[in-house]
Amino acid sequence: MTIGELLIASAITLTLMGTVLGLTAPLQRMFETQPEYADMHQRLRAAIDALAKDLLAAAPPVMPYRAGLRKDDPSAGVFYRPDAITLVPMPWDLGGGAHTYYLKSDPLTGTGQLMRYDGGETDLPLTDHVAGLAFAYFDAGGAALAPETLQDGPWFPNGSDINRFDTDLLKIRRVRVMLRVQAAAPALRRMLPDRTITFDVAPRNANRE
């Protein structure tokens, strides 16, 4: 075998090896990301199911803030948060009491959790690795209700009652939820983009004639 033939054979071998490696690298990334991709969808489903169930059963008013015995927003003079919502069921609903959903962010990790608070002492994470949560509100005609109109009064029953709320909250007929989750492992976030879902729910008790 001459040196020329040896060089040609080496070049062919290197080309084949490069082709094989080029094919295996994407497959390896796919095998790494598929379990995480499925987990992201499972986290989205769990959050959607819980939010949709409580939104459908909610009695007016739907409150765009955290309400309850612990860290009550109205007690601190806060009547609107874009990433929080409190839902109270009708008295005949046997499913339980109020639920507050809100985003708990961790500045150290750059991610957060979708939390569910029962208005008393139980405040637990519902979904991990949440990168975004937002609520928007619409009236019977489909017009968006501006945040400022939901926190400037007039108040019910009056402006000094500890449990007061803005009467414009009674105009809410539809709630839009935006939820965004990210991969649990920071190394996978470069290969696996965040998954975002936006959905609308019309609380049936708020839409009764």
C-alpha positions in Angstrom: 0.0 0.0 0.0 1.4 3.3 -1.0 1.4 6.5 1.1 -1.1 8.1 -1.2 -3.5 5.1 -0.8 -3.1 5.2 3.0 -3.9 8.9 3.1 -7.0 8.4 1.0 -8.2 5.6 3.2 -7.6 7.7 6.3 -9.5 10.6 4.8 -12.5 8.3 4.0 -12.4 6.8 7.5 -12.3 10.3 9.2 -15.2 11.4 7.0 -17.3 8.4 7.9 -16.5 8.9 11.6 -17.5 12.5 11.4 -20.8 11.6 9.7 -21.6 9.0 12.4 -20.7 11.4 15.2 -22.8 14.1 13.5 -25.8 11.8 13.6 -25.4 10.5 17.1 -25.0 13.9 18.8 -28.6 15.1 17.9 -29.9 11.7 18.9 -28.2 11.9 22.3 -29.6 15.4 22.8 -33.1 14.1 21.9 -32.8 11.3 24.5 -31.7 13.8 27.1 -34.5 16.2 26.5 -37.4 13.9 25.9 -38.0 13.0 29.6 -37.7 16.7 30.6 -40.1 17.7 27.7 -42.7 15.2 29.0 -42.2 16.5 32.6 -42.8 20.1 31.5 -46.1 19.1 29.8 -47.1 17.1 32.9 -46.5 20.2 35.1 -48.5 22.3 32.8 -51.4 19.8 32.8 -51.5 19.7 36.6 -51.5 23.4 36.9 -54.2 23.9 34.2 -56.5 21.3 35.8 -56.3 22.9 39.2 -56.7 26.5 38.0 -59.6 25.6 35.6 -61.5 23.6 38.2 -61.3 26.4 40.8 -62.0 29.2 38.3 -65.1 27.4 37.0 -66.5 27.0 40.5 -65.6 30.5 41.7 -68.2 32.8 43.1 -68.0 36.5 42.5 -65.9 38.4 43.1 -62.8 37.0 41.7 -60.0 38.8 43.5 -56.7 39.7 41.8 -54.6 39.4 44.9 -53.8 37.1 47.9 -56.4 36.9 50.6 -56.4 35.0 53.8 -55.2 34.8 57.3 -51.5 34.9 56.4 -49.9 37.6 54.3 -53.2 39.1 53.3 -52.8 41.7 50.6 -55.7 43.9 51.4 -54.4 44.3 55.0 -51.3 45.7 53.4 -53.2 48.0 51.1 -52.6 45.8 48.0 -55.7 45.2 45.8 -54.1 44.0 42.6 -51.2 41.7 41.7 -50.7 40.5 38.1 -49.5 37.1 39.2 -52.0 36.3 41.9 -55.7 35.4 42.1 -58.0 34.3 44.9 -61.1 32.2 44.2 -63.9 31.5 46.6 -66.5 28.8 45.8 -70.2 29.2 46.2 -71.5 28.2 49.7 -73.1 25.0 48.4 -69.9 23.8 46.8 -68.6 21.0 49.0 -65.1 21.2 47.4 -63.7 23.3 50.2 -62.8 26.9 50.9 -60.9 29.7 49.1 -57.8 29.1 47.0 -55.2 31.6 46.1 -52.8 30.9 43.2 -49.7 33.0 43.0 -46.1 33.0 41.7 -43.4 32.5 44.3 -40.1 33.6 42.7 -36.6 32.6 43.8 -34.0 35.2 42.7 -31.1 32.9 43.4 -32.2 30.2 41.0 -34.0 32.5 38.6 -37.2 30.4 38.6 -40.3 30.1 40.7 -43.2 27.9 41.8 -46.9 28.1 41.3 -48.3 28.2 44.8 -51.7 27.3 46.1 -52.8 28.8 49.4 -56.0 27.7 51.2 -56.6 31.0 53.0 -55.6 29.5 56.3 -52.3 27.8 57.2 -51.7 25.6 54.2 -49.5 27.2 51.6 -47.9 24.6 49.2 -46.3 24.5 45.8 -48.4 23.1 43.0 -46.0 23.3 40.1 -42.2 23.8 40.1 -39.9 25.6 37.7 -42.5 28.2 36.7 -40.9 31.1 34.7 -44.1 33.2 34.3 -47.6 33.6 35.6 -50.1 36.3 34.7 -53.9 36.9 34.9 -56.0 39.2 32.8 -59.7 40.0 33.3 -62.6 40.7 30.9 -66.2 42.0 31.3 -69.4 40.6 29.8 -68.7 42.4 26.5 -65.2 40.9 26.2 -63.4 44.2 27.0 -60.3 43.9 29.1 -60.6 45.4 32.6 -57.6 47.7 33.3 -55.7 46.9 36.5 -56.2 50.5 37.8 -60.0 50.1 37.6 -59.9 47.0 39.8 -58.2 48.8 42.8 -59.5 52.3 42.9 -63.0 51.8 44.4 -65.8 52.3 44.9 -65.6 49.7 47.7 -67.9 47.1 49.1 -69.2 47.2 51.8 -67.3 50.5 52.5 -63.8 51.9 52.3 -62.9 51.0 55.9 -64.0 47.4 56.1 -61.1 45.0 56.5 -62.7 42.6 53.9 -63.6 45.3 51.4 -63.2 44.9 47.6 -63.5 47.0 44.6 -67.0 46.7 43.1 -65.5 46.6 39.6 -64.5 43.0 40.4 -68.1 42.1 40.0 -67.8 43.0 36.3 -65.4 40.1 35.7 -66.9 37.4 33.5 -63.8 35.8 32.0 -60.3 35.3 33.3 -57.2 34.7 31.0 -54.3 32.7 32.5 -50.8 32.7 31.1 -48.5 30.1 32.5 -44.9 29.5 31.4 -42.7 26.6 32.7 -39.0 25.9 32.0 -36.8 22.8 32.1 -35.7 21.8 35.6 -32.0 21.4 34.7 -30.3 24.7 33.8 -28.1 22.9 31.3 -31.2 21.7 29.4 -32.7 25.2 29.1 -30.4 26.0 26.2 -31.7 23.1 24.2 -35.3 23.0 25.4 -37.3 26.3 25.2 -39.8 27.3 27.8 -43.3 26.0 27.3 -46.1 28.6 27.5 -49.9 28.1 27.5 -52.6 30.8 27.6 -56.2 29.8 28.2 -59.5 31.5 29.2 -62.0 30.4 31.8 -65.5 31.9 32.3 -66.5 31.3 36.0 -70.0 29.8 35.6 -71.3 31.5 38.8 -70.3 34.9 37.6 -72.0 34.4 34.3 -75.4 33.4 35.6 -78.3 35.7 34.7 
